């Protein structure tokens, strides 16, 4: 385990140094880029809330991998045929509040990491959850596409 942690540290350290070393010189451009990536994530969530499945699909890369509660869907086609419908229904039935967000852009990749709360009722069950979301986006000619989503949550009442 220590070897894995050390390898990850060595692998990601140069990226962090690079990001820290270049951020100050490109703040205005970087701000526009990070805002654009963030808008893509927000548009995805808005599409789910509105039940606009096509708009949600249009923001996903064909090879998107979605990790949620210990399960994985390995493509846009798989997600569309399995959980897109229920995610849209859940999003429409609940209210989501963002409590924190960070965005990092490295070249043509953006990492949008969000924390929040979800409350409401879904299928007769009261929902009161703390949520964590990581989205990785890739910038392409037509804009940002979501290539990875990792969602997790826990009951807000449990510590």
C-alpha positions in Angstrom: 0.0 0.0 0.0 2.8 2.4 0.8 4.3 1.8 -2.6 1.0 2.7 -4.3 0.7 5.9 -2.2 4.3 6.9 -3.0 3.8 6.2 -6.7 0.7 8.3 -6.8 2.5 11.1 -5.0 5.4 11.0 -7.4 3.0 10.8 -10.4 0.8 13.8 -9.3 3.4 16.0 -7.8 4.8 17.3 -11.1 1.2 18.1 -12.3 0.6 20.1 -9.1 3.9 22.0 -9.4 3.2 22.7 -13.1 -0.3 23.9 -12.2 0.9 26.1 -9.4 3.8 27.5 -11.5 1.6 28.5 -14.4 -1.6 29.7 -12.8 -0.3 33.2 -11.9 0.7 34.0 -15.5 -2.5 32.9 -17.1 -5.2 33.9 -14.6 -7.5 35.8 -17.0 -7.5 33.1 -19.6 -7.6 30.3 -17.0 -10.6 32.0 -15.3 -12.5 31.9 -18.6 -11.5 28.3 -19.2 -12.5 27.1 -15.7 -15.8 29.0 -15.9 -16.6 27.3 -19.2 -15.8 23.8 -17.8 -17.9 24.6 -14.7 -20.8 25.7 -17.0 -20.7 22.4 -18.7 -21.1 20.6 -15.4 -24.0 22.9 -14.5 -25.6 22.4 -17.9 -25.5 18.6 -17.3 -27.2 18.9 -14.0 -29.8 21.4 -15.4 -30.6 19.0 -18.2 -31.2 16.2 -15.6 -33.5 18.4 -13.5 -35.5 19.5 -16.6 -35.6 15.9 -17.9 -33.8 16.9 -21.1 -32.1 13.6 -21.6 -30.7 14.5 -25.0 -29.1 17.7 -23.7 -27.5 15.6 -20.9 -26.2 13.0 -23.3 -24.8 15.7 -25.6 -22.4 16.7 -22.8 -21.1 13.2 -22.3 -18.1 11.7 -24.1 -19.0 8.3 -25.8 -16.5 6.6 -23.5 -17.6 8.3 -20.3 -17.2 6.2 -17.2 -19.7 6.9 -14.4 -18.9 5.6 -10.9 -21.8 5.7 -8.4 -22.2 3.9 -5.1 -19.8 1.1 -6.0 -21.1 0.6 -9.5 -19.7 1.6 -12.9 -21.2 2.3 -16.3 -18.5 2.3 -19.0 -20.0 4.3 -21.8 -22.6 6.9 -22.7 -24.7 4.1 -24.3 -24.6 2.0 -21.1 -25.5 5.0 -18.9 -28.3 6.1 -21.3 -29.8 2.6 -21.2 -29.5 2.1 -17.4 -29.4 5.1 -15.1 -30.0 8.3 -17.1 -33.8 8.0 -16.7 -33.7 7.4 -13.0 -31.0 10.1 -12.4 -33.3 12.6 -14.3 -36.3 11.5 -12.2 -34.3 11.8 -9.0 -32.9 15.2 -9.9 -36.4 16.5 -10.7 -37.8 15.3 -7.4 -35.1 16.7 -5.2 -33.4 20.0 -4.5 -29.6 20.1 -4.8 -27.5 22.8 -3.1 -23.8 23.2 -3.8 -21.7 23.9 -0.7 -18.2 23.9 -2.2 -16.5 23.6 -5.5 -13.0 23.6 -6.9 -11.9 23.5 -10.5 -8.5 22.6 -11.8 -7.5 22.8 -15.5 -4.5 21.1 -16.8 -4.1 21.4 -20.6 -7.3 20.0 -22.2 -8.5 18.3 -19.0 -10.6 19.9 -16.3 -11.4 18.5 -12.8 -14.6 19.9 -11.3 -15.0 18.7 -7.7 -18.2 19.6 -5.9 -19.7 19.1 -2.4 -23.4 19.6 -1.7 -26.6 18.6 -0.1 -29.7 17.0 -1.7 -33.1 17.1 0.0 -36.6 16.0 -1.0 -38.7 13.0 -1.5 -38.1 10.3 -4.1 -40.3 7.2 -4.5 -41.8 7.8 -1.2 -38.5 8.0 0.6 -37.2 11.2 2.4 -33.8 12.2 1.0 -31.4 14.3 3.1 -27.9 13.6 1.9 -24.4 15.0 1.8 -23.1 14.6 -1.8 -19.6 14.5 -3.3 -19.0 14.7 -7.1 -15.9 14.6 -9.2 -16.2 15.3 -12.9 -13.4 15.1 -15.4 -13.9 16.9 -18.6 -11.9 17.0 -21.9 -11.8 20.1 -24.1 -12.5 19.3 -27.7 -13.2 21.4 -30.7 -16.9 21.5 -29.9 -16.4 22.4 -26.2 -16.0 20.4 -23.1 -17.2 16.8 -22.8 -17.6 14.9 -19.6 -15.3 11.8 -19.6 -15.7 10.7 -16.0 -18.2 11.2 -13.2 -17.8 9.9 -9.6 -20.8 10.4 -7.3 -21.0 9.4 -3.7 -23.3 10.4 -0.9 -24.2 9.7 2.7 -27.2 10.4 4.9 -26.8 13.9 6.3 -27.9 12.7 9.8 -25.1 10.2 10.1 -21.6 11.4 11.1 
